[in-house]
Amino acid sequence: MLKTASELHFTHYRTGWLKYPENKSITESQQLYGEQASELEILNKNLDLIGCYQNHAGNHVGAPIWDLPPILDATKNENIGCQYDIRHAVVEGGNSWELGLRQIKPYIKSIVIKDFKWGLVDGKWKPVNVPLGEGMVDFNRYFSLLKKYDINVPISLHLEYDLGGAEHGASELSIPKNDVFAQIKKDLVYLRETWKKAV
């Protein structure tokens, strides 16, 4: 698959997520995953690709962001790194997401843009995806820090809130396609305008 991606002139891809096995310590697992990342980086270099591991909220490796640098330190930090996801960083880090960004910034190879807020879902508090600017992510501060740290990498805008099924790739939608396109445009305009204003 990676060879085909390279032949089609893709430059970046997102890796799968890892879990910490119960029969190993986190430190032991980090060492193992560091070795695997180093081997994957060699393949990526041969294919002229950059693999990006996303900091995804939950019981995944990288969810607390602090555990990724020990893994990525085992690589040359060239053809593998982090796909930094601000939405998941805020879910896991609350107000301390800035510290995590400082820690992971040397390894960021791509970023994801999306927003969320906490809401009651079936009687349980969960992160609920929302359009940009309607949630808890402080994009003004985030974009200011990206500029300050001179992080200049590919950006992926995600629309994961309710879009009539489009957010899950459905071929049959419950809302008009023009409504989906209008929301995409609205998020893109918000992203561009907020980026310009951030200092």
Contact map, one row per residue, 1 for C-alpha under 8 A:
1111100000000000000000000000000000000000000000000000000000000000000000000000000000000000000000000000000000000000000000000000000000000000000000000000000000000000000000000000000000000000000000000000000
1111110000000000000000000000000000000000000000100000000000000000000000000000000000000000000000000000000000000000000000000000000000000000000000000000000000000000000000000000000000000000000000000000000
1111111000000000000000000000000000000000000000100000000000000000000000000000000000000000000000000000000000000000000000000000000000000000000000000000000000000000000000000000000000000000000000000000000
1111111100000000000000000000000000000000000000000000000000000000000000000000000000000000000000000000000000000000000000000000000000000000000000000000000000000000000000000000000000000000000000000000000
1111111111000000000000000000000000000000000000000000000000000000000000000000000000000000000000000000000000000000000000000000000000000000000000000000000000000000000000000000000000000000000000000000000
0111111111100000000000000000000000000000000000111000000000000000000000000000000000000000000000000000000000000000000000000000000000000000000000000000000000000000000000000000000000000000000000000000000
0011111111000000000000000000000000000000000000000000000000000000000000000000000000000000000000000000000000000000000000000000000000000000000000000000000000000000000000000000000000000000000000000000000
0001111111000000000000000000000000000000000000000000000000000000000000000000000000000000000000000000000000000000000000000000000000000000000000000000000000000000000000000000000000000000000000000000000
0000111111100000000000000000000000000000000000000000000000000000000000000000000000000000000000000000000000000000000000000000000000000000000000000000000000000000000000000000000000000000000000000000000
0000111111111000000000000000000000000000000000001000000000000000000000000000000000000000000000000000000000000000000000000000000000000000000000000000000000000000000000000000000000000000000000000000000
0000010011111000000000000000000000000000000000011100000000000000000000000000000000000000000000000000000000000000000000000000000000000000000000000000000000000000000000000000000000000000000000000000000
0000000001111100000000000000000000000000000000001111000000000000000000000000000000000000000000000000000000000100000000000000000000000000000000000000000000000000000000000000000000000000000000000000000
0000000001111110000000000000000000000000000000001111000000000000000000000000000000000000000000000000000000000000000000000000000000000000000000000000000000000000000000000000000000000000000000000000000
0000000000011111000000000000000000000000000000000011110000000000000000000000000000100000000000000000000000000000000000000000000000000000000000000000000000000000000000000000000000000000000000000000000
0000000000001111100000000000000000000000000000000011110000000000000000000000000000000000000000000000000000000000000000000000000000000000000000000000000000000000000000000000000000000000000000000000000
0000000000000111110000000000000000000000000000000000100000000000000000000000000000000000000000000000000000000000000000000000000000000000000000000000000000000000000000000000000000000000000000000000000
0000000000000011111000000000000000000000000000000000110100011000000000000000000000000000000000000000000000000000000000000000000000000000000000000000000000000000000000000000000000000000000000000000000
0000000000000001111100000000000000000000000000000000000000011000000000000000000000000000000000000000000000000000000000000000000000000000000000000000000000000000000000000000000000000000000000000000000
0000000000000000111110000000000000000000000000000000000000111000000000000000000000000000000000000000000000000000000000000000000000000000000000000000000000000000000000000000000000000000000000000000000
0000000000000000011111011100100000000000000000000000000000011000000000000000000000000000000000000000000000000000000000000000000000000000000000000000000000000000000000000000000000000000000000000000000
0000000000000000001111111000100000000000000000000000000000000000000000000000000000000000000000000000000000000000000000000000000000000000000000000000000000000000000000000000000000000000000000000000000
0000000000000000000111111000000000000000000000000000000000000000000000000000000000000000000000000000000000000000000000000000000000000000000000000000000000000000000000000000000000000000000000000000000
0000000000000000000011111000000000000000000000000000000000000000000000000000000000000000000000000000000000000000000000000000000000000000000000000000000000000000000000000000000000000000000000000000000
0000000000000000000111111101100000000000000000000000000000000000000000000000000000000000000000000000000000000000000000000000000000000000000000000000000000000000000000000000000000000000000000000000000
0000000000000000000111111111100000000000000000000000000000000000000000000000000000000000000000000000000000000000000000000000000000000000000000000000000000000000000000000000000000000000000000000000000
0000000000000000000100011111110000000000000000000000000000000000000000000000000000000000000000000000000000000000000000000000000000000000000000000000000000000000000000000000000000000000000000000000000
0000000000000000000000001111111000000000000000000000000000000000000000000000000000000000000000000000000000000000000000000000000000000000000000000000000000000000000000000000000000000000000000000000000
0000000000000000000000011111111100000000000000000000000000000000000000000000000000000000000000000000000000000000000000000000000000000000000000000000000000000000000000000000000000000000000000000000000
0000000000000000000110011111111110000000000000000000000000000000000000000000000000000000000000000000000000000000000000000000000000000000000000000000000000000000000000000000000000000000000000000000000
0000000000000000000000000111111111000000000000000000000000000000001001100000000000000000000000000000000000000000000000000000000000000000000000000000000000000000000000000000000000000000000000000000000
0000000000000000000000000011111111100000000000000000000000000000000001100000000000000000000000000000000000000000000000000000000000000000000000000000000000000000000000000000000000000000000000000000000
0000000000000000000000000001111111110000000000000000000000000000000000000000000000000000000000000000000000000000000000000000000000000000000000000000000000000000000000000000000000000000000000000000000
0000000000000000000000000000111111111000000000000000000000000000000000100000000000000000000000000000000000000000000000000000000000000000000000000000000000000000000000000000000000000000000000000000000
0000000000000000000000000000011111111100000000000000000000000000000001111110000000000000000000000000000000000000000000000000000000000000000000000000000000000000000000000000000000000000000000000000000
0000000000000000000000000000001111111110000000000000000000000000000000100100000000000000000000000000000000000000000000000000000000000000000000000000000000000000000000000000000000000000000000000000000
0000000000000000000000000000000111111111000000000000000000000000000000000000000000000000000000000000000000000000000000000000000000000000000000000000000000000000000000000000000000000000000000000000000
0000000000000000000000000000000011111111100000000000000000000000000000110110000100000000000000000000000000000000000000000000000000000000000000000000000000000000000000000000000000000000000000000000000
0000000000000000000000000000000001111111110000000000000000000000000000000111000000000000000000000000000000000000000000000000000000000000000000000000000000000000000000000000000000000000000000000000000
0000000000000000000000000000000000111111111000000000000000000000000000000000000000000000000000000000000000000000000000000000000000000000000000000000000000000000000000000000000000000000000000000000000
0000000000000000000000000000000000011111111100000000000000000000000000000000000100000000000000000000000000000000000000000000000000000000000000000000000000000000000000000000000000000000000000000000000
0000000000000000000000000000000000001111111110000110000000000000000000000011011100000000000000000000000000000000000000000000000000000000000000000000000000000000000000000000000000000000000000000000000
0000000000000000000000000000000000000111111111000000000000000000000000000000001000000000000000000000000000000000000000000000000000000000000000000000000000000000000000000000000000000000000000000000000
0000000000000000000000000000000000000011111111100000000000000000000000000000000000000000000000000000000000000000000000000000000000000000000000000000000000000000000000000000000000000000000000000000000
0000000000000000000000000000000000000001111111111110000000000000000000000000001100000000000000000000000000000000000000000000000000000000000000000000000000000000000000000000000000000000000000000000000
0000000000000000000000000000000000000000111111111100000000000000000000000000001000000000000000000000000000000000000000000000000000000000000000000000000000000000000000000000000000000000000000000000000
0000000000000000000000000000000000000000011111111000000000000000000000000000000000000000000000000000000000000000000000000000000000000000000000000000000000000000000000000000000000000000000000000000000
0110010000000000000000000000000000000000001111111000000000000000000000000000000000000000000000000000000000000000000000000000000000000000000000000000000000000000000000000000000000000000000000000000000
0000010000100000000000000000000000000000000111111100000000000000000000000000001000000000000000000000000000000000000000000000000000000000000000000000000000000000000000000000000000000000000000000000000
0000010001111000000000000000000000000000000111111110000000000000000000000000001000000000000000000000000000000000000000000000000000000000000000000000000000000000000000000000000000000000000000000000000
0000000000111000000000000000000000000000100110011111000000000000000000000000011110000000000000000000000000001000000000000000000000000000000000000000000000000000000000000000000000000000000000000000000
0000000000011110000000000000000000000000100100001111100000000000000000000000001111000000000000000000000000000000000000000000000000000000000000000000000000000000000000000000000000000000000000000000000
0000000000011110000000000000000000000000000000000111110000000000000000000000000111100000000000000000000000001100000000000000000000000000000000000000000000000000000000000000000000000000000000000000000
0000000000000111100000000000000000000000000000000011111000000000000000000000000111100000000000000000000000000000000000000000000000000000000000000000000000000000000000000000000000000000000000000000000
0000000000000110100000000000000000000000000000000001111100000100000000000000000001111000000000000000000000000000000000000000000000000000000000000000000000000000000000000000000000000000000000000000000
0000000000000000000000000000000000000000000000000000111110011111100000000000000001111001100000000000000000000000000000000000000000000000000000000000000000000000000000000000000000000000000000000000000
0000000000000000100000000000000000000000000000000000011111010110000000000000000000001001100000000000000000000000000000000000000000000000000000000000000000000000000000000000000000000000000000000000000
0000000000000000000000000000000000000000000000000000001111110011000000000000000000000001101100000000000000000000000000000000000000000000000000000000000000000000000000000000000000000000000000000000000
0000000000000000000000000000000000000000000000000000000111110010000000000000000000000000000100000000000000000000000000000000000000000000000000000000000000000000000000000000000000000000000000000000000
0000000000000000001000000000000000000000000000000000000011111010000000000000000000000000000000000000000000000000000000000000000000000000000000000000000000000000000000000000000000000000000000000000000
0000000000000000111100000000000000000000000000000000001111111110000000000000000000000000000000000000000000000000000000000000000000000000000000000000000000000000000000000000000000000000000000000000000
0000000000000000111100000000000000000000000000000000001000111111001100000000000000000000000000000000000000000000000000000000000000000000000000000000000000000000000000000000000000000000000000000000000
0000000000000000000000000000000000000000000000000000011100011111111100000000000000000000000000000000000000000000000000000000000000000000000000000000000000000000000000000000000000000000000000000000000
0000000000000000000000000000000000000000000000000000001111111111101000000000000000000001100100000000000000000000000000000000000000000000000000000000000000000000000000000000000000000000000000000000000
0000000000000000000000000000000000000000000000000000001010001111111000000000000000000000100110000001000000000000000000000000000000000000000000000000000000000000000000000000000000000000000000000000000
0000000000000000000000000000000000000000000000000000001000000111111110000000000000000000100000000001000100000000000000000000000000000000000000000000000000000000000000000000000000000000000000000000000
0000000000000000000000000000000000000000000000000000000000000101111110000000000000000000000000000001001100000000000000000000000000000000000000000000000000000000000000000000000000000000000000000000000
0000000000000000000000000000010000000000000000000000000000001111111111100000000000000000000000000000000000000000000000000000000000000000000000000000000000000000000000000000000000000000000000000000000
0000000000000000000000000000000000000000000000000000000000001100111111110000000000000000000000000000000100000000000000000000000000000000000000000000000000000000000000000000000000000000000000000000000
0000000000000000000000000000000000000000000000000000000000000000111111111000000000000000000000000000001100100000000000000000000000000000000000000000000000000000000000000000000000000000000000000000000
0000000000000000000000000000011001000000000000000000000000000000001111111100000000000000000000000000000000000000000000000000000000000000000000000000000000000000000000000000000000000000000000000000000
0000000000000000000000000000011011101000000000000000000000000000001111111110000000000000000000000000000000000000000000000000000000000000000000000000000000000000000000000000000000000000000000000000000
0000000000000000000000000000000001001000000000000000000000000000000111111110100110000000000000000000000000100000000000000000000000000000000000000000000000000000000000000000000000000000000000000000000
0000000000000000000000000000000001000000000000000000000000000000000011111111100000000000000000000000000000000000000000000000000000000000000000000000000000000000000000000000000000000000000000000000000
0000000000000000000000000000000001101100000000000000000000000000000001111111000000000000000000000000000000000000000000000000000000000000000000000000000000000000000000000000000000000000000000000000000
0000000000000000000000000000000001001100100000000000000000000000000000111111110100000000000000000000000000000000000000000000000000000000000000000000000000000000000000000000000000000000000000000000000
0000000000000000000000000000000000000100100000000000000000000000000000001111111000000000000000000000000000000000000000000000000000000000000000000000000000000000000000000000000000000000000000000000000
0000000000000000000000000000000000000000000000000000000000000000000000011011111110000000000000000000000000100000000000000000000000000000000000000000000000000000000000000000000000000000000000000000000
0000000000000000000000000000000000000000100000000100000000000000000000000011111110000000000000000000000000000000000000000000000000000000000000000000000000000000000000000000000000000000000000000000000
0000000000000000000000000000000000000000110110011110000000000000000000000001111110000000000000000000000000000000000000000000000000000000000000000000000000000000000000000000000000000000000000000000000
0000000000000000000000000000000000001001100100000111100000000000000000010010111111000000000000000000000000001000000000000000000000000000000000000000000000000000000000000000000000000000000000000000000
0000000000000000000000000000000000000000000000000111100000000000000000010000111111100000000000000000000000111000000000000000000000000000000000000000000000000000000000000000000000000000000000000000000
0000000000000000000000000000000000000000000000000011111000000000000000000000000111110000000000000000000100111100000000000000000000000000000000000000000000000000000000000000000000000000000000000000000
0000000000000100000000000000000000000000000000000001111000000000000000000000000011111000000000000000000000011111000000000000000000000000000000000000000000000000000000000000000000000000000000000000000
0000000000000000000000000000000000000000000000000000011000000000000000000000000001111100100000000000000000011111000000000000000000000000000000000000000000000000000000000000000000000000000000000000000
0000000000000000000000000000000000000000000000000000011100000000000000000000000000111111100000000000000000000011110000000000000000000000000000000000000000000000000000000000000000000000000000000000000
0000000000000000000000000000000000000000000000000000000000000000000000000000000000011111110000000000000000000011110000000000000000000000100000000000000000000000000000000000000000000000000000000000000
0000000000000000000000000000000000000000000000000000000000000000000000000000000000001111111000000000000000000000111100000000000000000000100000000000000000000000000000000000000000000000000000000000000
0000000000000000000000000000000000000000000000000000001110000010000000000000000000001111111100000000000000000000000000000000000000000000000000000000000000000000000000000000000000000000000000000000000
0000000000000000000000000000000000000000000000000000001110000011100000000000000000011111111111001001000000000000000000000000000000000000000000000000000000000000000000000000000000000000000000000000000
0000000000000000000000000000000000000000000000000000000000000000000000000000000000000111111111111000000000000000000000000000000000000001100000000000000000000000000000000000000000000000000000000000000
0000000000000000000000000000000000000000000000000000000010000000000000000000000000000011111111000000000000000000000000000000001000000000000000000000000000000000000000000000000000000000000000000000000
0000000000000000000000000000000000000000000000000000000011000011000000000000000000000001111111001000000000000000000000000000000000000000000000000000000000000000000000000000000000000000000000000000000
0000000000000000000000000000000000000000000000000000000000000001000000000000000000000000111111111001000000000000000000000000000000000000000000000000000000000000000000000000000000000000000000000000000
0000000000000000000000000000000000000000000000000000000000000000000000000000000000000000111111111000000000000000000000000000000000000000000000000000000000000000000000000000000000000000000000000000000
0000000000000000000000000000000000000000000000000000000000000000000000000000000000000000010011111100000000000000000000000000000000000000000000000000000000000000000000000000000000000000000000000000000
0000000000000000000000000000000000000000000000000000000000000000000000000000000000000000010011111111000000000000000000000000000000000000000000000000000000000000000000000000000000000000000000000000000
0000000000000000000000000000000000000000000000000000000000000000000000000000000000000000110111111111100000000000000000000000000000000000000000000000000000000000000000000000000000000000000000000000000
0000000000000000000000000000000000000000000000000000000000000000000000000000000000000000000000111111110000000000000000000000000000000000000000000000000000000000000000000000000000000000000000000000000
0000000000000000000000000000000000000000000000000000000000000000000000000000000000000000000000011111111000000000000000000000000000000000000000000000000000000000000000000000000000000000000000000000000
0000000000000000000000000000000000000000000000000000000000000001110000000000000000000000100010011111111100000000000000000000000000000000000000000000000000000000000000000000000000000000000000000000000
0000000000000000000000000000000000000000000000000000000000000000000000000000000000000000000000001111111110000000000000000000000000000000000000000000000000000000000000000000000000000000000000000000000
0000000000000000000000000000000000000000000000000000000000000000000000000000000000000000000000000111111110000000000000000000000000000000000000000000000000000000000000000000000000000000000000000000000
0000000000000000000000000000000000000000000000000000000000000000010010000000000000000000000000000011111111000000000000000000000000000000000000000000000000000000000000000000000000000000000000000000000
0000000000000000000000000000000000000000000000000000000000000000110110000000000001000000000000000001111111110000000000000000000000000000000000000000000000000000000000000000000000000000000000000000000
0000000000000000000000000000000000000000000000000000000000000000000000000000000000000000000000000000111111110000000000000000000000000000000000000000101000000000000000000000000000000000000000000000000
0000000000000000000000000000000000000000000000000000000000000000000000000000000000000000000000000000001111110000000000000000000000000000000000000000000000000000000000000000000000000000000000000000000
0000000000000000000000000000000000000000000000000000000000000000000010010000100011000000000000000000000111111000000000000000000000000000000000000000000000000000000000000000000000000000000000000000000
0000000000000000000000000000000000000000000000000000000000000000000000000000000011110000000000000000000111111110000000000000000000000000000000000000001010000000000000000000000000000000000000000000000
0000000000000000000000000000000000000000000000000101000000000000000000000000000111110000000000000000000000111110000000000000000000000000000000000000000011000000000000000000000000000000000000000000000
0000000000010000000000000000000000000000000000000001000000000000000000000000000001110000000000000000000000011111000000000000000000000000000000000000000011110000000000000000000000000000000000000000000
0000000000000000000000000000000000000000000000000000000000000000000000000000000000111100000000000000000000011111100000000000000000000000000000000000000011110000000000000000000000000000000000000000000
0000000000000000000000000000000000000000000000000000000000000000000000000000000000111100000000000000000000000111110000000000000000000000000000000000000000111100000000000000000000000000000000000000000
0000000000000000000000000000000000000000000000000000000000000000000000000000000000001110000000000000000000000011111000000000000000000000000000000000000000111100000000000000000000000000000000000000000
0000000000000000000000000000000000000000000000000000000000000000000000000000000000001110000000000000000000000001111100000000000011110000000000000000000000001111000000000000000000000000000000000000000
0000000000000000000000000000000000000000000000000000000000000000000000000000000000000010000000000000000000000000111110000000000011111111100000000000000000000000000000000000000000000000000000000000000
0000000000000000000000000000000000000000000000000000000000000000000000000000000000000010000000000000000000000000011111000000001111100111100000000000000000000000000000000000000000000000000000000000000
0000000000000000000000000000000000000000000000000000000000000000000000000000000000000000000000000000000000000000001111100000001111000111000000000000000000000000000000000000000000000000000000000000000
0000000000000000000000000000000000000000000000000000000000000000000000000000000000000000000000000000000000000000000111110000111100000000000000000000000000000000000000000000000000000000000000000000000
0000000000000000000000000000000000000000000000000000000000000000000000000000000000000000000000000000000000000000000011111001111100000000000000000000000000000000000000000000000000000000000000000000000
0000000000000000000000000000000000000000000000000000000000000000000000000000000000000000000000000000000000000000000001111111110000000000000000000000000000000000000000000000000000000000000000000000000
0000000000000000000000000000000000000000000000000000000000000000000000000000000000000000000000000000000000000000000000111111110000000000000000000000000000000000000000000000000000000000000000000000000
0000000000000000000000000000000000000000000000000000000000000000000000000000000000000000000000000000000000000000000000011111000000000000000000000000000000000000000000000000000000000000000000000000000
0000000000000000000000000000000000000000000000000000000000000000000000000000000000000000000000000000000000000000000000011111100000000000000000000000000000000000000000000000000000000000000000000000000
0000000000000000000000000000000000000000000000000000000000000000000000000000000000000000000000000000000000000000000000111111110000000000000000000000000000000000000000000000000000000000000000000000000
0000000000000000000000000000000000000000000000000000000000000000000000000000000000000000000000000000000000000000000001111011111000000000000000000000000000000000000000000000000000000000000000000000000
0000000000000000000000000000000000000000000000000000000000000000000000000000000000000000000000000000000000000000000001111001111100000000000000000000000000000000000000000000000000000000000000000000000
0000000000000000000000000000000000000000000000000000000000000000000000000000000000000000001000000000000000000000000111100000111110000000000000000000000000000000000000000000000000000000000000000000000
0000000000000000000000000000000000000000000000000000000000000000000000000000000000000000000000000000000000000000000111100000011111000000000000000000000000000000100000000000000000000000000000000000000
0000000000000000000000000000000000000000000000000000000000000000000000000000000000000000000000000000000000000000011110000000001111100010000000000000000000000001100000000000000000000000000000000000000
0000000000000000000000000000000000000000000000000000000000000000000000000000000000000000000000000000000000000000011110000000000111110110000000000000000000000001100000000000000000000000000000000000000
0000000000000000000000000000000000000000000000000000000000000000000000000000000000000000000000000000000000000000011100000000000011111110000000000000000000000010100000000000000000000000001000000000000
0000000000000000000000000000000000000000000000000000000000000000000000000000000000000000000000000000000000000000011000000000000001111110000000000000000000000000000000000000000000000000001001100000000
0000000000000000000000000000000000000000000000000000000000000000000000000000000000000000000000000000000000000000001000000000000000111111101000000000000000000000000000000000000000000000000001000000000
0000000000000000000000000000000000000000000000000000000000000000000000000000000000000000000000000000000000000000001110000000000001111111000000000000000000000000000000000000000000000000000000000000000
0000000000000000000000000000000000000000000000000000000000000000000000000000000000000000000000000000000000000000001110000000000011111111100000000000000000000000000000000000000000000000000000000000000
0000000000000000000000000000000000000000000000000000000000000000000000000000000000000000010000000000000000000000001110000000000000001111110000000000000000000000000000000000000000000000000000000000000
0000000000000000000000000000000000000000000000000000000000000000000000000000000000000110010000000000000000000000001100000000000000001011111000000000000000000000000000000000000000000000000000000000000
0000000000000000000000000000000000000000000000000000000000000000000000000000000000000000000000000000000000000000000000000000000000000001111111000000000000000000000000000000000000000000000000000000000
0000000000000000000000000000000000000000000000000000000000000000000000000000000000000000000000000000000000000000000000000000000000001000111111100000000000000000000000000000000000000000000000000100000
0000000000000000000000000000000000000000000000000000000000000000000000000000000000000000000000000000000000000000000000000000000000000000011111110000000000000000000000000000000000000000000000000110110
0000000000000000000000000000000000000000000000000000000000000000000000000000000000000000000000000000000000000000000000000000000000000000011111111000000000000000000000000000000000000000000000000000010
0000000000000000000000000000000000000000000000000000000000000000000000000000000000000000000000000000000000000000000000000000000000000000011111111100000000000000000000000000000000000000000000000000000
0000000000000000000000000000000000000000000000000000000000000000000000000000000000000000000000000000000000000000000000000000000000000000001111111110000000000000000000000000000000000000000000000110011
0000000000000000000000000000000000000000000000000000000000000000000000000000000000000000000000000000000000000000000000000000000000000000000111111111000000000000000000000000000000000000000000000000011
0000000000000000000000000000000000000000000000000000000000000000000000000000000000000000000000000000000000000000000000000000000000000000000011111111100000000000000000000000000000000000000000000000000
0000000000000000000000000000000000000000000000000000000000000000000000000000000000000000000000000000000000000000000000000000000000000000000001111111111100000000000000000000000000000000000000000000000
0000000000000000000000000000000000000000000000000000000000000000000000000000000000000000000000000000000000000000000000000000000000000000000000111111111000000000000000000000000000000000000000000000001
0000000000000000000000000000000000000000000000000000000000000000000000000000000000000000000000000000000000000000000000000000000000000000000000011111111000000000000000000000000000000000000000000000000
0000000000000000000000000000000000000000000000000000000000000000000000000000000000000000000000000000000010000000000000000000000000000000000000001111111000000000000000000000000000000000000000000000000
0000000000000000000000000000000000000000000000000000000000000000000000000000000000000000000000000000000000000000000000000000000000000000000000000111111100000000000000000000000000000000000000000000000
0000000000000000000000000000000000000000000000000000000000000000000000000000000000000000000000000000000010010000000000000000000000000000000000000111111110000000000000000000000000000000000000000000000
0000000000000000000000000000000000000000000000000000000000000000000000000000000000000000000000000000000000000000000000000000000000000000000000000100011111000000000000000000000000000000000000000000000
0000000000000000000000000000000000000000000000000000000000000000000000000000000000000000000000000000000000011110000000000000000000000000000000000000001111100000000000000000000000000000000000000000000
0000000000000000000000000000000000000000000000000000000000000000000000000000000000000000000000000000000000001110000000000000000000000000000000000000000111110000000000000000000000000000000000000000000
0000000000000000000000000000000000000000000000000000000000000000000000000000000000000000000000000000000000000111100000000000000000000000000000000000000011111000000000000000000000000000000000000000000
0000000000000000000000000000000000000000000000000000000000000000000000000000000000000000000000000000000000000111100000000000000000000000000000000000000001111100000000000000000000000000000000000000000
0000000000000000000000000000000000000000000000000000000000000000000000000000000000000000000000000000000000000001110000000000000000000000000000000000000000111110000000000000000000000000000100000000000
0000000000000000000000000000000000000000000000000000000000000000000000000000000000000000000000000000000000000001110000000000000000000000000000000000000000011111000000000000000000000000000000000000000
0000000000000000000000000000000000000000000000000000000000000000000000000000000000000000000000000000000000000000010000000000000000100000000000000000000000001111100000100000000000000001000000000000000
0000000000000000000000000000000000000000000000000000000000000000000000000000000000000000000000000000000000000000010000000000000011000000000000000000000000000111111000110000000000000000000000000000000
0000000000000000000000000000000000000000000000000000000000000000000000000000000000000000000000000000000000000000000000000000000111100000000000000000000000000011111000100000000000000000000000000000000
0000000000000000000000000000000000000000000000000000000000000000000000000000000000000000000000000000000000000000000000000000000000000000000000000000000000000001111111100000000000000000000000000000000
0000000000000000000000000000000000000000000000000000000000000000000000000000000000000000000000000000000000000000000000000000000000000000000000000000000000000001111111100000001000010000000000000000000
0000000000000000000000000000000000000000000000000000000000000000000000000000000000000000000000000000000000000000000000000000000000000000000000000000000000000000011111100000111000000000000000000000000
0000000000000000000000000000000000000000000000000000000000000000000000000000000000000000000000000000000000000000000000000000000000000000000000000000000000000000011111111111110000000000000000000000000
0000000000000000000000000000000000000000000000000000000000000000000000000000000000000000000000000000000000000000000000000000000000000000000000000000000000000000011111111110100000010000000000000000000
0000000000000000000000000000000000000000000000000000000000000000000000000000000000000000000000000000000000000000000000000000000000000000000000000000000000000011111111111100000000000000000000000000000
0000000000000000000000000000000000000000000000000000000000000000000000000000000000000000000000000000000000000000000000000000000000000000000000000000000000000001000011111100000000000000000000000000000
0000000000000000000000000000000000000000000000000000000000000000000000000000000000000000000000000000000000000000000000000000000000000000000000000000000000000000000011111110000000000000000000000000000
0000000000000000000000000000000000000000000000000000000000000000000000000000000000000000000000000000000000000000000000000000000000000000000000000000000000000000000011111111100000000000000000000000000
0000000000000000000000000000000000000000000000000000000000000000000000000000000000000000000000000000000000000000000000000000000000000000000000000000000000000000000011001111100000000000000000000000000
0000000000000000000000000000000000000000000000000000000000000000000000000000000000000000000000000000000000000000000000000000000000000000000000000000000000000000000010000111110000000000000000000000000
0000000000000000000000000000000000000000000000000000000000000000000000000000000000000000000000000000000000000000000000000000000000000000000000000000000000000000000111000111111110000000000000000000000
0000000000000000000000000000000000000000000000000000000000000000000000000000000000000000000000000000000000000000000000000000000000000000000000000000000000000000000110000001111100000000000000000000000
0000000000000000000000000000000000000000000000000000000000000000000000000000000000000000000000000000000000000000000000000000000000000000000000000000000000000000001100000000111110110000000000000000000
0000000000000000000000000000000000000000000000000000000000000000000000000000000000000000000000000000000000000000000000000000000000000000000000000000000000000000000000000000111111110000000000000000000
0000000000000000000000000000000000000000000000000000000000000000000000000000000000000000000000000000000000000000000000000000000000000000000000000000000000000000000000000000101111111000000000000000000
0000000000000000000000000000000000000000000000000000000000000000000000000000000000000000000000000000000000000000000000000000000000000000000000000000000000000000000000000000000111111100000000000000000
0000000000000000000000000000000000000000000000000000000000000000000000000000000000000000000000000000000000000000000000000000000000000000000000000000000000000000000000000000001111111110000000000000000
0000000000000000000000000000000000000000000000000000000000000000000000000000000000000000000000000000000000000000000000000000000000000000000000000000000000000000001001000000001111111111000000000000000
0000000000000000000000000000000000000000000000000000000000000000000000000000000000000000000000000000000000000000000000000000000000000000000000000000000000000000000000000000000011111111100000000000000
0000000000000000000000000000000000000000000000000000000000000000000000000000000000000000000000000000000000000000000000000000000000000000000000000000000000000000000000000000000001111111110000000000000
0000000000000000000000000000000000000000000000000000000000000000000000000000000000000000000000000000000000000000000000000000000000000000000000000000000000000000000000000000000000111111111000000000000
0000000000000000000000000000000000000000000000000000000000000000000000000000000000000000000000000000000000000000000000000000000000000000000000000000000000000010000000000000000000011111111100000000000
0000000000000000000000000000000000000000000000000000000000000000000000000000000000000000000000000000000000000000000000000000000000000000000000000000000000000000000000000000000000001111111110000000000
0000000000000000000000000000000000000000000000000000000000000000000000000000000000000000000000000000000000000000000000000000000000000000000000000000000000000000000000000000000000000111111111000000000
0000000000000000000000000000000000000000000000000000000000000000000000000000000000000000000000000000000000000000000000000000000000110000000000000000000000000000000000000000000000000011111111100000000
0000000000000000000000000000000000000000000000000000000000000000000000000000000000000000000000000000000000000000000000000000000000000000000000000000000000001000000000000000000000000001111111110000000
0000000000000000000000000000000000000000000000000000000000000000000000000000000000000000000000000000000000000000000000000000000000000000000000000000000000000000000000000000000000000000111111111000000
0000000000000000000000000000000000000000000000000000000000000000000000000000000000000000000000000000000000000000000000000000000000011000000000000000000000000000000000000000000000000000011111111100000
0000000000000000000000000000000000000000000000000000000000000000000000000000000000000000000000000000000000000000000000000000000000010000000000000000000000000000000000000000000000000000001111111110000
0000000000000000000000000000000000000000000000000000000000000000000000000000000000000000000000000000000000000000000000000000000000000000000000000000000000000000000000000000000000000000000111111111000
0000000000000000000000000000000000000000000000000000000000000000000000000000000000000000000000000000000000000000000000000000000000000000000000000000000000000000000000000000000000000000000011111111100
0000000000000000000000000000000000000000000000000000000000000000000000000000000000000000000000000000000000000000000000000000000000000000001100100000000000000000000000000000000000000000000001111111110
0000000000000000000000000000000000000000000000000000000000000000000000000000000000000000000000000000000000000000000000000000000000000000000100100000000000000000000000000000000000000000000000111111110
0000000000000000000000000000000000000000000000000000000000000000000000000000000000000000000000000000000000000000000000000000000000000000000000000000000000000000000000000000000000000000000000011111110
0000000000000000000000000000000000000000000000000000000000000000000000000000000000000000000000000000000000000000000000000000000000000000000100000000000000000000000000000000000000000000000000001111111
0000000000000000000000000000000000000000000000000000000000000000000000000000000000000000000000000000000000000000000000000000000000000000000110110000000000000000000000000000000000000000000000000111111
0000000000000000000000000000000000000000000000000000000000000000000000000000000000000000000000000000000000000000000000000000000000000000000000110010000000000000000000000000000000000000000000000000111
